[in-house]
């Protein structure tokens, strides 16, 4: 487990409580903008869903709008998971670092909403490995969003966010599957990708 990232989020939680700022998001509006993109291109009805870096489980409300019922959330921060379990006791939440130790179970759809933005060592390699890990364990599709654009803004020294080259990430996803949807119209420095299994029918 990445102890540096864990402690950083724990400090944010101690300062801001169960709010988007504890997740290092700018605002509730910014969070909801991401949620809208996540549900835009796929039906969740009857599908098993894993939310990687689920935080407080706020995405559940939006997934339900699109038919979701079978939901599991995982996050490396125990404080986040405690809040999520209290808010949504009907769903399953796990403490863990999915990108270092994936769950044995596969899921129809695996989502990473805001959990691929950390500024870490070997940023591009880390992201590619994380995307591949999700895709290897997804039966139908993965969905993720990420900070970045082409060309990416320069990451400030000491920043907790690394800005990716969105076209570089898109190109990598196309090595995993020919069925990819890329959305970047909704924000200046962010994008969302849907990467489907080749035999999956999009929007079903």
TIGUMAR-927349 format. One record per residue: x, y, z of N, C-alpha, C in turn; residue in one letter. Coordinates in nm, 4 decimals, padded with zeros to 6 digits. Each point is the difference from the previous one (the first is absolute). Layout:
% residues N
      n_x      n_y      n_z     ca_x     ca_y     ca_z      c_x      c_y      c_z rest
        X        Y        Z        X        Y        Z        X        Y        Z    A
...
//
This chain:
% residues 204
      n_x      n_y      n_z     ca_x     ca_y     ca_z      c_x      c_y      c_z rest
  00.0843 -00.1191  00.0000 -00.0843  00.1191  00.0000  00.0882  00.1246  00.0000    X
 -00.0402  00.1022 -00.0752  00.0743  00.1239 -00.0066 -00.0279  00.0823  00.1251    X
  00.0919 -00.0051  00.0955 -00.0216  00.0659  00.1286 -00.0026  00.1515 -00.0141    X
  00.0768  00.0527 -00.0962 -00.0005  00.1441 -00.0211 -00.1363  00.0504 -00.0423    X
 -00.0616 -00.0661 -00.0969 -00.1343  00.0384 -00.0456 -00.1015 -00.0193  00.1111    X
  00.0108 -00.1104  00.0721 -00.0939 -00.0274  00.1091  00.0035  00.1110  00.1043    X
  00.1192  00.0359  00.0460  00.0115  00.1017  00.1042 -00.0458  00.1359 -00.0497    X
  00.0246  00.0281 -00.1282 -00.0430  00.1270 -00.0564 -00.1521  00.0130  00.0032    X
 -00.0698 -00.1080 -00.0365 -00.1469  00.0031  00.0034 -00.0523  00.0017  00.1436    X
  00.0680 -00.0657  00.0876 -00.0423  00.0026  00.1407  00.0110  00.1412  00.0572    X
  00.1048  00.0722 -00.0377  00.0128  00.1393  00.0437 -00.1120  00.0853 -00.0579    X
 -00.0342 -00.0234 -00.1261 -00.1093  00.0750 -00.0624 -00.1326 -00.0281  00.0694    X
 -00.0224 -00.1256  00.0357 -00.1241 -00.0368  00.0676 -00.0072  00.0657  00.1379    X
  00.1125  00.0012  00.0719  00.0027  00.0624  00.1324 -00.0301  00.1489 -00.0096    X
  00.0392  00.0625 -00.1098 -00.0187  00.1441 -00.0172 -00.1388  00.0351 -00.0514    X
 -00.0499 -00.0771 -00.0984 -00.1227  00.0392 -00.0699 -00.1214 -00.0874  00.0307    X
  00.0209 -00.1151  00.0663 -00.1117 -00.0886  00.0260 -00.0493 -00.0671 -00.1271    X
 -00.1205 -00.0539  00.0025 -00.0551 -00.0753 -00.1134 -00.0540  00.0937 -00.1069    X
  00.0915  00.0684 -00.0684 -00.0341  00.0953 -00.1057  00.0886 -00.0275 -00.1212    X
 -00.0361  00.0545 -00.1169  00.0845 -00.0200 -00.1183  00.1444  00.0464  00.0200    X
  00.0219  00.1015  00.0833  00.1368  00.0483  00.0217  00.0868 -00.1045  00.0703    X
 -00.0612 -00.0849  00.0809  00.0760 -00.1079  00.0630  00.0522 -00.0972 -00.1057    X
 -00.0716 -00.0102 -00.1125  00.0405 -00.0847 -00.1119  00.0940  00.0740 -00.0949    X
  00.0316  00.1257  00.0349  00.0867  00.0876 -00.0785 -00.0640  00.0412 -00.1312    X
 -00.1320  00.0152  00.0046 -00.0744  00.0554 -00.1117 -00.0307  00.1452  00.0311    X
 -00.0124  00.0817 -00.1016 -00.0163  00.1433  00.0214 -00.1330  00.0350  00.0659    X
 -00.1068 -00.0704 -00.0395 -00.1322  00.0373  00.0489 -00.0999 -00.1114 -00.0279    X
 -00.1182  00.0113  00.0575 -00.1081 -00.0933 -00.0285 -00.0391  00.0076 -00.1475    X
  00.0015  00.1195 -00.0552 -00.0338  00.0172 -00.1417  00.0972 -00.0757 -00.0890    X
  00.1290  00.0069  00.0330  00.1010 -00.0717 -00.0789 -00.0216 -00.1506  00.0091    X
 -00.0359 -00.0477  00.1200 -00.0269 -00.1431  00.0174 -00.1190 -00.0426 -00.0846    X
 -00.1074  00.0782  00.0047 -00.1210 -00.0355 -00.0749  00.0235  00.0040 -00.1503    X
  00.0877  00.0875 -00.0452  00.0340  00.0041 -00.1421  00.0612 -00.1321 -00.0442    X
  00.0850 -00.0572  00.0858  00.0591 -00.1300 -00.0310 -00.1044 -00.1108  00.0024    X
 -00.0874  00.0030  00.1000 -00.1025 -00.1037  00.0120 -00.0892 -00.0035 -00.1245    X
 -00.0353  00.1168 -00.0509 -00.0856  00.0070 -00.1196  00.0658 -00.0678 -00.1191    X
  00.1306  00.0154 -00.0115  00.0710 -00.0637 -00.1106  00.0036 -00.1515  00.0160    X
  00.0178 -00.0468  00.1221  00.0089 -00.1436  00.0266 -00.1257 -00.0732 -00.0465    X
 -00.1159  00.0601  00.0182 -00.1257 -00.0686 -00.0338 -00.0487  00.0309 -00.1416    X
  00.0803  00.0692 -00.0801 -00.0496  00.0540 -00.1265 -00.0054 -00.0994 -00.1151    X
  00.0791 -00.1071  00.0036  00.0156 -00.0833 -00.1196 -00.0312 -00.1471  00.0213    X
 -00.0538 -00.0371  00.1153 -00.0177 -00.1424  00.0266 -00.1151 -00.0224  00.0970    X
 -00.0708 -00.1095 -00.0170 -00.1046 -00.0389  00.0944  00.0612 -00.0893  00.1082    X
 -00.0350  00.0282  00.1243  00.0509 -00.0800  00.1117 -00.1026 -00.1021  00.0490    X
 -00.1133 -00.0046 -00.0644 -00.1080 -00.0888  00.0410  00.0426 -00.1463 -00.0088    X
 -00.0088 -00.0707  00.1137  00.0309 -00.1424  00.0028  00.1475 -00.0332 -00.0029    X
  00.0866  00.0984  00.0133  00.1436 -00.0237 -00.0091  00.0658  00.0143  00.1371    X
  00.1040 -00.0781  00.0227  00.0797  00.0139  00.1224  00.1012  00.1117 -00.0209    X
  00.0159  00.0845  00.1018  00.0824  00.1199 -00.0134  00.1013  00.0061  00.1127    X
  00.1240  00.0321 -00.0355  00.1030  00.0277  00.0989  00.0440  00.1442 -00.0167    X
 -00.0031  00.0758  00.1084  00.0404  00.1404  00.0016  00.1350  00.0092  00.0712    X
  00.1070  00.0210 -00.0762  00.1357  00.0019  00.0545  00.0343  00.1418  00.0465    X
  00.0350  00.0130  00.1284  00.0192  00.1327  00.0565 -00.1342  00.0642  00.0252    X
 -00.0888 -00.0748  00.0639 -00.1409  00.0387  00.0119 -00.0240  00.1166  00.0958    X
  00.0996  00.0343  00.0825 -00.0208  00.1084  00.0947 -00.1142 -00.0291  00.0945    X
 -00.0971  00.0909  00.0040 -00.1141 -00.0143  00.0896 -00.1197 -00.0701 -00.0668    X
  00.0213 -00.0533 -00.1209 -00.1080 -00.0681 -00.0708 -00.1001  00.0939 -00.0643    X
  00.0408  00.1256 -00.0233 -00.0932  00.0983 -00.0555 -00.0470 -00.0342 -00.1411    X
  00.0795 -00.0772 -00.0730 -00.0361 -00.0343 -00.1378 -00.1230 -00.0889 -00.0064    X
 -00.0312 -00.0699  00.1084 -00.1126 -00.0942 -00.0001 -00.1298  00.0675 -00.0416    X
 -00.0266  00.1176  00.0523 -00.1240  00.0714 -00.0329 -00.0142  00.0195 -00.1498    X
  00.1078  00.0304 -00.0660 -00.0032  00.0233 -00.1449 -00.0113 -00.1306 -00.0771    X
  00.0659 -00.1038  00.0471 -00.0096 -00.1294 -00.0674 -00.1421 -00.0555  00.0072    X
 -00.0659  00.0237  00.1102 -00.1378 -00.0467  00.0150 -00.0926  00.0619 -00.1043    X
  00.0305  00.1218 -00.0418 -00.0800  00.0659 -00.1033  00.0061 -00.0766 -00.1310    X
  00.1028 -00.0802 -00.0151  00.0188 -00.0767 -00.1224 -00.0112 -00.1502  00.0245    X
 -00.0781 -00.0357  00.1035 -00.0373 -00.1392  00.0199  00.0894 -00.0839  00.0873    X
  00.1027  00.0582  00.0636  00.0950 -00.0793  00.0784 -00.0600 -00.0478  00.1314    X
  00.0261 -00.1248  00.0344 -00.0384 -00.0555  00.1304  00.1142 -00.0801  00.0624    X
  00.0803 -00.0672 -00.0824  00.1075 -00.0879  00.0472  00.1307  00.0794  00.0030    X
  00.0283  00.0630  00.1130  00.1122  00.0937  00.0113  00.0954 -00.0415  00.1105    X
  00.1298  00.0062 -00.0295  00.1061 -00.0190  00.0993  00.0964  00.1175 -00.0112    X
  00.0402  00.0552  00.1140  00.0970  00.1087  00.0012  00.1258 -00.0418  00.0730    X
  00.1148  00.0468 -00.0475  00.1265 -00.0280  00.0675  00.0812  00.1286  00.0074    X
  00.0647  00.0229  00.1142  00.0824  00.1186  00.0176  00.1096 -00.0323  00.1009    X
  00.1163  00.0633 -00.0169  00.1112 -00.0295  00.0902 -00.0112  00.0736  00.1332    X
 -00.0950  00.0935  00.0127 -00.0115  00.0815  00.1211 -00.1108 -00.0554  00.0902    X
  00.0331 -00.0577  00.1143 -00.1023 -00.0591  00.0879 -00.1064  00.1010  00.0447    X
  00.0410  00.1244  00.0206 -00.0961  00.1019  00.0429 -00.1080  00.0234 -00.1055    X
  00.0402 -00.0035 -00.1266 -00.0969  00.0169 -00.1079 -00.0988 -00.1162 -00.0025    X
  00.0524 -00.1208  00.0131 -00.0842 -00.1186 -00.0045 -00.0984 -00.0028  00.1176    X
  00.0430  00.0445  00.1150 -00.0889  00.0047  00.1173 -00.1210  00.0889 -00.0285    X
  00.0252  00.1172 -00.0592 -00.1100  00.0906 -00.0355 -00.0901 -00.0643 -00.1052    X
  00.0603 -00.0624 -00.1005 -00.0783 -00.0629 -00.1075 -00.0911 -00.1096  00.0549    X
  00.0511 -00.0804  00.0912 -00.0816 -00.1072  00.0587 -00.1155  00.0558  00.0812    X
  00.0243  00.1110  00.0671 -00.1070  00.0629  00.0778 -00.1071  00.0602 -00.0898    X
  00.0412  00.0576 -00.1109 -00.0943  00.0645 -00.0913 -00.0765 -00.1012 -00.0844    X
  00.0674 -00.1077 -00.0400 -00.0607 -00.0963 -00.0933  00.0213 -00.1420  00.0520    X
 -00.0660 -00.0360  00.1101  00.0226 -00.1318  00.0595 -00.0454 -00.1158 -00.0875    X
 -00.0806  00.0278 -00.1007 -00.0488 -00.1062 -00.0872  00.1031 -00.0433 -00.1036    X
  00.1111  00.0724 -00.0104  00.1034 -00.0328 -00.0972  00.1274 -00.0488  00.0689    X
  00.0877 -00.0562 -00.0778  00.1214 -00.0633  00.0507  00.1195  00.0931 -00.0191    X
  00.0741  00.0258  00.1068  00.1169  00.0873 -00.0067  00.1214 -00.0708  00.0594    X
  00.1152  00.0201 -00.0653  00.1227 -00.0704  00.0367  00.1131  00.1013  00.0161    X
  00.0814 -00.0185  00.1030  00.1219  00.0802  00.0158  00.1129 -00.0710 -00.0737    X
  00.0636  00.0689 -00.0939  00.1106 -00.0618 -00.0727  00.0520  00.0891 -00.1101    X
  00.1203 -00.0292 -00.0474  00.0607  00.0702 -00.1121 -00.0145 -00.0891 -00.1231    X
 -00.1034  00.0250 -00.0787 -00.0344 -00.0894 -00.1106  00.1109 -00.0092 -00.1039    X
  00.0684  00.1103 -00.0250  00.1007 -00.0005 -00.1056  00.1251 -00.0781  00.0391    X
  00.0225 -00.0172  00.1292  00.1119 -00.0829  00.0444 -00.0436 -00.1433  00.0268    X
 -00.1247 -00.0172  00.0448 -00.0488 -00.1337  00.0309 -00.1458 -00.0112 -00.0445    X
 -00.0234 -00.0305 -00.1275 -00.1371 -00.0091 -00.0509 -00.0803 -00.1100  00.0704    X
 -00.1302  00.0175  00.0043 -00.0874 -00.1037  00.0540  00.0019 -00.1208 -00.0932    X
 -00.0247 -00.1174  00.0554 -00.0029 -00.1215 -00.0814 -00.1211 -00.0034 -00.0919    X
 -00.1100  00.0569  00.0458 -00.1232 -00.0015 -00.0792  00.0095  00.0960 -00.1186    X
 -00.0629 -00.0392 -00.1101 -00.0176  00.0886 -00.1138 -00.1371  00.0658  00.0077    X
 -00.0137  00.1150 -00.0658 -00.1249  00.0750  00.0005 -00.0356  00.0369 -00.1427    X
 -00.1300  00.0190 -00.0254 -00.0411  00.0405 -00.1347  00.0631  00.1345 -00.0381    X
 -00.0100  00.0959  00.0910  00.0513  00.1345 -00.0260  00.0873  00.0440  00.1172    X
  00.1186  00.0510 -00.0297  00.0889  00.0538  00.1026  00.0200  00.1485 -00.0275    X
 -00.0184  00.0803  00.1035  00.0034  00.1462 -00.0115  00.1123  00.0565  00.0863    X
  00.0679  00.0999 -00.0533  00.0969  00.0773  00.0797 -00.0319  00.1476 -00.0230    X
 -00.0744  00.0570  00.0925 -00.0444  00.1390 -00.0135  00.0856  00.0880  00.0913    X
  00.1001  00.0642 -00.0579  00.0857  00.0884  00.0766  00.1160 -00.0678  00.0700    X
  00.0115 -00.1317 -00.0136  00.1036 -00.0723  00.0748  00.1263 -00.0258 -00.0814    X
  00.0097  00.0590 -00.1193  00.1194 -00.0157 -00.0831  00.0725  00.1331 -00.0191    X
 -00.0188  00.0910  00.0925  00.0579  00.1335 -00.0155  00.1243  00.0246  00.0840    X
  00.0340 -00.0925  00.0874  00.1104  00.0245  00.0936  00.1334  00.0176 -00.0720    X
  00.0799  00.0905  00.0516  00.1349  00.0231 -00.0512  00.0933 -00.1006  00.0673    X
  00.0399 -00.1022 -00.0739  00.0788 -00.1095  00.0562  00.1266 -00.0194 -00.0838    X
  00.0852 -00.0889  00.0446  00.1203 -00.0335 -00.0762 -00.0385 -00.0710 -00.1296    X
  00.0649  00.0359 -00.1113 -00.0280 -00.0615 -00.1305 -00.1482  00.0114 -00.0327    X
 -00.0493  00.1224 -00.0075 -00.1433  00.0256 -00.0121 -00.0675 -00.0737 -00.1155    X
  00.0555  00.0099 -00.1186 -00.0643 -00.0625 -00.1152 -00.0014 -00.1513  00.0136    X
  00.1122 -00.0580  00.0389  00.0073 -00.1458  00.0175 -00.0989 -00.0458  00.1055    X
 -00.0082  00.0733  00.1108 -00.0946 -00.0348  00.1074 -00.1431  00.0015 -00.0513    X
 -00.0366  00.1000 -00.0786 -00.1358  00.0090 -00.0527 -00.0296 -00.1123 -00.0992    X
  00.0938 -00.0280 -00.0857 -00.0206 -00.1084 -00.0965 -00.0195 -00.1333  00.0717    X
  00.0785 -00.0246  00.1032 -00.0135 -00.1241  00.0762 -00.1343 -00.0052  00.0713    X
 -00.0442  00.1140  00.0549 -00.1290  00.0051  00.0688 -00.1146 -00.0270 -00.0969    X
  00.0071  00.0604 -00.1179 -00.1035 -00.0220 -00.1017 -00.0025 -00.1466 -00.0431    X
  00.1174 -00.0571 -00.0225  00.0085 -00.1404 -00.0394 -00.0550 -00.0921  00.1086    X
  00.0303  00.0305  00.1260 -00.0508 -00.0804  00.1115 -00.1520  00.0009  00.0012    X
 -00.0597  00.1160 -00.0154 -00.1463  00.0072 -00.0032 -00.0559 -00.0772 -00.1186    X
  00.0618  00.0185 -00.1165 -00.0513 -00.0658 -00.1201  00.0100 -00.1517  00.0114    X
  00.1073 -00.0492  00.0595  00.0179 -00.1445  00.0167 -00.1084 -00.0613  00.0880    X
 -00.0600  00.0802  00.0888 -00.0992 -00.0503  00.0948 -00.1421  00.0443 -00.0335    X
 -00.0189  00.0619 -00.1160 -00.1327  00.0465 -00.0414 -00.0569 -00.0925 -00.1076    X
 -00.1230 -00.0431  00.0201 -00.0635 -00.0891 -00.0971 -00.0531  00.0764 -00.1209    X
 -00.0417  00.1248  00.0208 -00.0623  00.0759 -00.1091  00.0712  00.1314 -00.0321    X
  00.0369  00.0783  00.1035  00.0581  00.1312 -00.0288  00.0651  00.0600  00.1239    X
  00.0904  00.0934 -00.0263  00.0511  00.0851  00.1068 -00.0343  00.1447 -00.0349    X
 -00.0173  00.0813  00.1043 -00.0277  00.1424 -00.0173  00.0909  00.0752  00.0955    X
  00.0693  00.0998 -00.0506  00.0827  00.0794  00.0893  00.0114  00.1429 -00.0507    X
  00.0243  00.0914  00.0926  00.0318  00.1367 -00.0387  00.1363  00.0375  00.0561    X
  00.0583  00.1038 -00.0588  00.1370  00.0342  00.0333  00.0225  00.1481 -00.0306    X
  00.0849  00.0640  00.0769  00.0395  00.1369 -00.0287  00.0975  00.0013 -00.1166    X
 -00.0215  00.0931 -00.0949  00.0926  00.0103 -00.1115 -00.0655  00.0486 -00.1272    X
  00.0812  00.0187 -00.1015 -00.0431  00.0428 -00.1333  00.1231 -00.0068 -00.0905    X
 -00.0182  00.0206 -00.1315  00.1180  00.0090 -00.0868  00.0271  00.1467 -00.0389    X
  00.1195  00.0531  00.0178  00.1046 -00.0548  00.0870 -00.0379  00.0221  00.1460    X
  00.0479 -00.0839  00.0894 -00.0408  00.0115  00.1398  00.0585  00.1231  00.0670    X
 -00.0745  00.0626  00.0920  00.0574  00.1115  00.0770  00.1187 -00.0499  00.0812    X
  00.0927  00.0891  00.0258  00.1158 -00.0364  00.0807 -00.0431 -00.0216  00.1439    X
  00.0413 -00.1118  00.0579 -00.0341 -00.0304  00.1386  00.0883  00.0822  00.0936    X
 -00.0633  00.0752  00.0881  00.0739  00.0842  00.0936  00.0807 -00.0856  00.0969    X
  00.1172  00.0495  00.0375  00.0848 -00.0712  00.0936 -00.0731 -00.0206  00.1320    X
 -00.0014 -00.1234  00.0472 -00.0664 -00.0310  00.1255 -00.1487 -00.0241 -00.0114    X
 -00.0556  00.0113 -00.1214 -00.1438 -00.0204 -00.0182 -00.0374 -00.1468  00.0207    X
 -00.1196 -00.0243  00.0532 -00.0466 -00.1367  00.0173 -00.0653 -00.0532 -00.1277    X
 -00.0155  00.0861 -00.1019 -00.0637 -00.0395 -00.1264  00.1013  00.0046 -00.1133    X
  00.0009 -00.1057 -00.0823  00.0818 -00.0026 -00.1201 -00.0908  00.0044 -00.1216    X
  00.0279  00.0900 -00.0939 -00.0825  00.0149 -00.1194  00.0539 -00.0869 -00.1128    X
 -00.0849 -00.0888 -00.0467  00.0394 -00.0933 -00.1052 -00.0233  00.0608 -00.1379    X
  00.0672 -00.0544 -00.0998 -00.0315  00.0292 -00.1401 -00.1167 -00.0914 -00.0363    X
 -00.1175  00.0576 -00.0154 -00.1210 -00.0804 -00.0190  00.0072 -00.0864 -00.1251    X
  00.0645  00.0493 -00.1056  00.0106 -00.0790 -00.1230  00.0954 -00.1177  00.0178    X
  00.0992  00.0173  00.0843  00.0914 -00.1100  00.0311 -00.0732 -00.1108  00.0744    X
 -00.0871  00.0393  00.0943 -00.0799 -00.0976  00.0738 -00.1004 -00.0676 -00.0928    X
 -00.0618  00.0767 -00.0884 -00.0941 -00.0569 -00.0969  00.0700 -00.1025 -00.0895    X
  00.1169  00.0345 -00.0480  00.0766 -00.0911 -00.0863  00.0295 -00.1304  00.0731    X
  00.0339  00.0109  00.1279  00.0272 -00.1214  00.0772 -00.1259 -00.0864  00.0119    X
 -00.1136  00.0623  00.0270 -00.1251 -00.0763  00.0140 -00.0347 -00.0738 -00.1287    X
  00.0349  00.0591 -00.1124 -00.0288 -00.0642 -00.1282  00.0883 -00.1223 -00.0237    X
  00.1054 -00.0163  00.0790  00.0784 -00.1240 -00.0073 -00.0695 -00.1123  00.0770    X
 -00.0938  00.0368  00.0875 -00.0741 -00.0990  00.0776 -00.1276 -00.0426 -00.0702    X
 -00.0631  00.0945 -00.0705 -00.1279 -00.0285 -00.0655 -00.0255  00.1017 -00.1104    X
 -00.0646 -00.0438 -00.1108 -00.0364  00.0957 -00.1048 -00.1250  00.0801  00.0351    X
 -00.0693 -00.0389  00.1065 -00.1249  00.0666  00.0390  00.0269  00.0966  00.1152    X
  00.0232  00.1245 -00.0352  00.0331  00.1023  00.0989 -00.0804  00.1261 -00.0298    X
 -00.0547  00.0598  00.1037 -00.0661  00.1297 -00.0100  00.0808  00.0999  00.0812    X
  00.0292  00.1133 -00.0609  00.0824  00.1038  00.0615 -00.0831  00.1277  00.0117    X
 -00.0122  00.0531  00.1214 -00.0785  00.1215  00.0234  00.0891  00.1045  00.0669    X
  00.0133  00.1162 -00.0652  00.0824  00.1055  00.0585 -00.0631  00.1383 -00.0151    X
 -00.1241  00.0036 -00.0472 -00.0656  00.1272 -00.0293 -00.0480  00.0741  00.1247    X
 -00.0096 -00.0699  00.1119 -00.0692  00.0531  00.1165  00.0894  00.0801  00.0942    X
  00.1319 -00.0048 -00.0193  00.0924  00.0707  00.0882  00.1291  00.0306 -00.0754    X
  00.0707  00.1032  00.0428  00.1216  00.0422 -00.0688  00.1188 -00.0907  00.0292    X
  00.0027 -00.0575  00.1195  00.1189 -00.0759  00.0407 -00.0373 -00.1374  00.0541    X
 -00.0956 -00.0646 -00.0624 -00.0424 -00.1322  00.0460 -00.0636 -00.0762 -00.1153    X
  00.0020 -00.1323  00.0088 -00.0625 -00.0829 -00.1028 -00.0500 -00.1293  00.0635    X
 -00.0932 -00.0644 -00.0695 -00.0570 -00.1274  00.0441  00.0100 -00.1002 -00.1137    X
  00.0373 -00.1226  00.0342  00.0125 -00.1056 -00.1006 -00.0833 -00.1211  00.0411    X
 -00.0721 -00.0549 -00.0984 -00.0724 -00.1263  00.0130  00.0727 -00.0999 -00.0895    X
  00.0508 -00.1063  00.0575  00.0733 -00.1009 -00.0760 -00.0734 -00.1336  00.0152    X
 -00.0600 -00.0465 -00.1084 -00.0862 -00.1177  00.0010  00.0751 -00.1250 -00.0475    X
 -00.0404 -00.1129  00.0530  00.0438 -00.1266 -00.0569 -00.0469 -00.0074 -00.1448    X
  00.0803 -00.0629 -00.0858 -00.0296 -00.0012 -00.1428 -00.1354 -00.0629 -00.0315    X
 -00.0441 -00.0952  00.0839 -00.1262 -00.0681 -00.0281 -00.1187  00.0644  00.0719    X
  00.0212  00.1151  00.0626 -00.1080  00.0682  00.0725 -00.0737  00.0947 -00.0929    X
 -00.1328 -00.0012  00.0082 -00.0818  00.0918 -00.0767 -00.0124  00.1312  00.0787    X
  00.0441  00.1077 -00.0597  00.0004  00.1297  00.0681 -00.1431  00.0456  00.0279    X
 -00.0178  00.0598  00.1188 -00.1285  00.0533  00.0490 -00.0972 -00.1091  00.0413    X
  00.0467 -00.1223  00.0134 -00.0870 -00.1074  00.0503  00.0623 -00.0621  00.1240    X
//
